[in-house]
Amino acid sequence: MQIVTDSGTDVNFTAEQLRDYNVHILPLTVTLDGKSYKEGVDIKTEDFYQLMEQSENLPLTSQPSVGEFAQLYRELAKSDSDILSIHISSGLSGTSASARAAAEMTPEANVTVVDSLSLSVPSGWQVEAAARAAKAGWGKANILELIQRIADSTDVIYTLKELKYLIHGGRISHLKGLLASMLNIKPMIGVEKQKGTYISYGQARSFSNALKGLGEYVNRKVHPGSALRIQVVHASNPDGAQALINDLSQRFECRWVPVRQLSLVLGAHVGRSMVGVAFAPAEIFDAIP
């Protein structure tokens, strides 16, 4: 079995592991000032954030085309027609829709498309678990059940300093966003599990209080003394990420996954200040090979 995903899933594999586990990542595209860049191919993350800050325009993003998916499925089917294609939430991107359309165009490939109903680290956890289980010889039905358990058990929450990127991307109401910006409010945002869209979990008057609010949210969601699989993610804010790690370390028994920098295409929607955390009961991952 082969695994296909997109660059918005923030998979924690090295390049060698991607090859070893037969994971294939299709890049999303970000466009600024009329020039388009494929994530992980044409530009480094920090270089793009500098361009964002220097530009008077705001970035646009797009998912891989149906044709790109179909081309990849056909090529992979030459060696193994069984393909599991796992993608960021359909509530926030058209990526999984492109994958489904491509699957219908490629009967030579046995493609199962999974809508992760999340993005970034939580989606990456699903991809990694599927890849490890597939390499261990699990059947597709068991892998899909594992992915669903991870999706049901994983939460994510993040905050950021400025709202103009979310407003521009249509991820929050323009009017609500303007009001929040005028009041200098820092939102705490998650991804709900039914439709995979953004949901507000609160707000704070300062970024430091918003970071504390993330830890308080995790505290409300887990049983005291629970062991957590936990990973902090940031766009380009290592200081904010470390402050969140320090807070969470004092609150919980953490099984840390190393800090992850957010996908560039996702960062284009939130700006470089974003810091967030994904977490789940550690026991959910004990059965993964």
C-alpha positions as CSV (number, residue, x, y, z in Angstrom):
1,M,0.0,0.0,0.0
2,Q,1.1,3.5,-0.8
3,I,0.2,6.7,1.1
4,V,-0.5,10.0,-0.7
5,T,-1.0,13.3,1.2
6,D,-0.6,17.0,0.7
7,S,1.9,19.5,2.2
8,G,-0.7,20.9,4.6
9,T,-0.6,17.8,6.7
10,D,2.7,18.5,8.4
11,V,4.0,15.0,8.4
12,N,6.8,14.4,10.9
13,F,8.9,12.1,8.7
14,T,12.3,12.8,7.3
15,A,12.9,12.5,3.6
16,E,14.4,9.1,4.2
17,Q,11.3,8.0,6.2
18,L,9.0,9.3,3.5
19,R,10.7,7.0,1.0
20,D,10.8,4.1,3.4
21,Y,7.1,4.3,4.3
22,N,6.0,5.0,0.7
23,V,4.5,8.4,1.6
24,H,4.1,10.8,-1.3
25,I,3.4,14.5,-0.7
26,L,1.8,16.7,-3.3
27,P,2.6,20.4,-2.6
28,L,0.0,23.1,-2.2
29,T,0.7,26.4,-3.9
30,V,1.0,29.9,-2.5
31,T,0.9,33.0,-4.7
32,L,2.2,36.5,-3.8
33,D,2.6,39.5,-6.0
34,G,1.7,37.5,-9.0
35,K,4.3,34.8,-8.4
36,S,3.4,31.2,-7.4
37,Y,5.5,28.9,-5.3
38,K,5.0,25.2,-4.6
39,E,5.6,24.4,-1.0
40,G,8.8,22.6,-0.3
41,V,9.9,23.0,-3.9
42,D,10.4,26.6,-4.9
43,I,10.9,28.6,-1.7
44,K,12.0,28.3,1.9
45,T,9.5,29.1,4.6
46,E,11.5,32.0,6.2
47,D,12.1,33.6,2.8
48,F,8.4,33.6,2.1
49,Y,7.5,35.2,5.4
50,Q,10.0,38.0,4.6
51,L,8.3,38.5,1.3
52,M,4.9,38.6,3.0
53,E,6.0,41.3,5.3
54,Q,7.6,43.4,2.5
55,S,4.6,43.1,0.2
56,E,1.5,45.4,0.2
57,N,-0.5,42.4,-1.0
58,L,-1.8,39.4,0.8
59,P,-1.0,35.8,-0.3
60,L,-3.4,33.4,-2.0
61,T,-3.2,29.6,-1.8
62,S,-4.5,26.8,-3.9
63,Q,-4.6,23.0,-3.7
64,P,-3.1,20.5,-6.2
65,S,-5.1,20.2,-9.3
66,V,-7.2,17.1,-10.2
67,G,-4.7,16.5,-13.0
68,E,-1.7,16.5,-10.6
69,F,-3.5,13.9,-8.4
70,A,-4.4,11.7,-11.3
71,Q,-0.9,11.8,-12.7
72,L,0.5,10.7,-9.3
73,Y,-2.1,8.0,-8.8
74,R,-1.4,6.5,-12.3
75,E,2.4,6.5,-11.7
76,L,2.0,4.9,-8.3
77,A,-0.4,2.3,-9.6
78,K,2.3,0.9,-11.9
79,S,4.1,-0.6,-8.8
80,D,1.2,-0.8,-6.3
81,S,-2.4,0.0,-7.1
82,D,-3.6,0.1,-3.5
83,I,-3.4,3.8,-2.4
84,L,-4.6,5.6,0.7
85,S,-4.9,9.3,0.1
86,I,-5.2,11.4,3.3
87,H,-5.8,15.1,3.1
88,I,-6.4,18.3,5.1
89,S,-10.0,19.1,6.0
90,S,-12.6,19.6,3.3
91,G,-14.1,22.3,5.5
92,L,-11.0,24.4,5.0
93,S,-9.6,23.3,1.6
94,G,-10.7,21.8,-1.7
95,T,-7.7,19.3,-1.6
96,S,-9.7,16.2,-0.8
97,A,-12.3,17.1,-3.4
98,S,-9.5,17.2,-6.0
99,A,-8.3,13.9,-4.8
100,R,-11.7,12.3,-5.1
101,A,-12.2,13.6,-8.6
102,A,-8.8,12.2,-9.6
103,A,-9.6,8.8,-8.0
104,E,-12.6,8.5,-10.3
105,M,-10.4,9.3,-13.3
106,T,-7.9,6.6,-12.5
107,P,-9.6,3.2,-12.4
108,E,-6.3,1.5,-12.6
109,A,-5.6,2.7,-9.1
110,N,-7.5,1.5,-6.0
111,V,-7.6,4.9,-4.3
112,T,-9.3,5.4,-0.9
113,V,-9.5,9.1,-0.1
114,V,-9.6,10.1,3.6
115,D,-10.8,13.6,4.7
116,S,-8.8,14.2,7.9
117,L,-11.3,16.9,9.0
118,S,-8.2,18.7,10.4
119,L,-4.9,20.1,9.2
120,S,-1.3,20.5,10.1
121,V,-0.1,18.3,13.0
122,P,-3.4,16.4,13.7
123,S,-3.6,15.5,10.0
124,G,0.1,14.5,10.0
125,W,-0.5,12.2,12.9
126,Q,-3.1,10.3,10.8
127,V,-0.7,10.0,7.9
128,E,2.1,8.8,10.0
129,A,0.0,6.2,11.8
130,A,-1.4,4.9,8.5
131,A,2.1,4.7,7.0
132,R,3.5,2.7,9.9
133,A,0.5,0.4,10.0
134,A,0.7,-0.2,6.2
135,K,4.4,-1.1,6.4
136,A,3.6,-3.5,9.2
137,G,1.1,-5.3,6.9
138,W,-2.2,-4.1,8.3
139,G,-5.2,-4.3,6.0
140,K,-6.9,-1.1,4.8
141,A,-10.0,-1.6,7.0
142,N,-7.9,-1.8,10.1
143,I,-5.9,1.2,9.0
144,L,-9.0,3.3,8.4
145,E,-10.3,2.3,11.8
146,L,-7.0,3.5,13.4
147,I,-7.2,6.8,11.5
148,Q,-10.7,7.4,12.8
149,R,-9.7,6.7,16.4
150,I,-6.9,9.2,16.1
151,A,-9.2,11.8,14.5
152,D,-11.8,11.3,17.2
153,S,-9.2,11.6,20.0
154,T,-7.0,14.5,18.8
155,D,-7.6,18.1,19.5
156,V,-5.8,21.3,18.3
157,I,-6.0,24.9,19.4
158,Y,-3.9,27.9,18.3
159,T,-3.6,31.6,18.7
160,L,-2.0,34.4,16.7
161,K,-1.2,38.2,17.0
162,E,-2.9,39.6,13.9
163,L,-6.1,38.7,12.0
164,K,-5.6,40.2,8.6
165,Y,-4.5,36.9,7.0
166,L,-7.5,34.9,8.4
167,I,-9.8,37.7,7.2
168,H,-8.3,37.8,3.8
169,G,-8.5,34.1,3.4
170,G,-12.2,34.1,4.3
171,R,-11.6,31.9,7.3
172,I,-13.3,34.3,9.7
173,S,-16.1,36.9,9.1
174,H,-14.7,40.2,7.8
175,L,-16.8,42.3,10.3
176,K,-16.0,40.1,13.3
177,G,-12.3,40.2,12.3
178,L,-12.2,43.9,12.0
179,L,-13.9,44.4,15.4
180,A,-11.4,42.0,17.0
181,S,-8.5,43.8,15.4
182,M,-9.7,47.1,16.6
183,L,-9.9,45.8,20.1
184,N,-6.5,44.1,19.8
185,I,-8.1,40.8,20.7
186,K,-6.1,37.6,20.3
187,P,-8.3,34.7,19.3
188,M,-8.0,31.0,20.4
189,I,-9.1,28.9,17.5
190,G,-9.7,25.2,17.0
191,V,-11.0,22.8,14.3
192,E,-14.4,21.2,15.0
193,K,-14.8,17.5,14.2
194,Q,-18.0,17.3,12.3
195,K,-17.3,19.5,9.3
196,G,-13.6,20.3,9.9
197,T,-14.1,24.1,10.1
198,Y,-12.6,26.6,12.4
199,I,-14.3,27.3,15.8
200,S,-13.6,29.9,18.4
201,Y,-12.6,28.7,21.8
202,G,-12.1,32.1,23.4
203,Q,-10.0,35.2,23.2
204,A,-7.5,37.2,25.2
205,R,-6.3,40.8,25.4
206,S,-2.7,39.9,25.0
207,F,-0.7,37.2,23.2
208,S,0.9,36.0,26.5
209,N,-2.6,35.5,28.0
210,A,-3.8,33.8,24.8
211,L,-0.9,31.3,25.2
212,K,-1.9,30.6,28.8
213,G,-5.5,30.2,27.5
214,L,-4.3,27.4,25.2
215,G,-2.9,25.5,28.2
216,E,-6.1,26.1,30.1
217,Y,-8.1,24.7,27.2
218,V,-6.0,21.5,27.2
219,N,-6.5,21.3,31.0
220,R,-10.3,21.4,30.5
221,K,-10.2,18.6,27.9
222,V,-8.2,16.0,29.7
223,H,-8.5,14.0,32.9
224,P,-6.1,15.0,35.7
225,G,-2.9,13.0,35.5
226,S,-3.5,11.8,32.0
227,A,-0.5,11.0,29.8
228,L,-0.7,13.1,26.6
229,R,0.9,12.8,23.2
230,I,1.5,16.4,22.5
231,Q,3.1,18.6,19.9
232,V,3.6,22.3,19.6
233,V,3.5,23.9,16.2
234,H,4.4,27.5,15.1
235,A,4.5,29.4,11.9
236,S,7.7,31.4,12.7
237,N,7.5,32.1,16.4
238,P,10.0,29.9,18.3
239,D,9.8,32.1,21.4
240,G,6.1,31.7,21.6
241,A,6.4,28.0,21.0
242,Q,8.9,27.6,23.9
243,A,6.7,29.7,26.2
244,L,3.8,27.3,25.5
245,I,6.0,24.2,26.0
246,N,7.1,25.5,29.4
247,D,3.5,26.0,30.4
248,L,2.3,22.7,29.2
249,S,5.2,20.8,30.8
250,Q,4.1,22.1,34.2
251,R,0.5,21.0,33.7
252,F,0.7,17.5,32.2
253,E,2.6,14.2,31.8
254,C,3.7,14.9,28.2
255,R,5.0,12.5,25.6
256,W,6.4,15.2,23.4
257,V,6.6,15.0,19.7
258,P,9.3,17.5,18.6
259,V,8.2,21.1,17.8
260,R,7.0,21.5,14.2
261,Q,7.1,24.5,12.0
262,L,3.7,25.0,10.3
263,S,3.2,24.3,6.6
264,L,4.0,27.4,4.6
265,V,0.7,27.4,2.8
266,L,-1.2,27.2,6.2
267,G,1.1,30.0,7.5
268,A,0.0,32.2,4.6
269,H,-3.5,32.2,6.3
270,V,-2.3,33.0,9.8
271,G,0.9,34.9,9.6
272,R,4.2,34.2,11.3
273,S,3.1,34.8,14.9
274,M,0.8,31.7,15.1
275,V,1.5,29.2,17.9
276,G,-0.6,26.1,18.6
277,V,-0.8,22.7,20.2
278,A,-2.1,19.3,19.1
279,F,-2.8,16.7,21.8
280,A,-4.4,13.3,22.4
281,P,-4.4,10.6,25.0
282,A,-1.1,8.8,24.7
283,E,-2.7,5.4,24.9
284,I,-4.4,5.9,21.5
285,F,-1.0,5.6,19.9
286,D,0.3,2.6,21.8
287,A,-1.0,0.2,19.3
288,I,0.7,1.9,16.3
289,P,3.7,-0.2,15.0
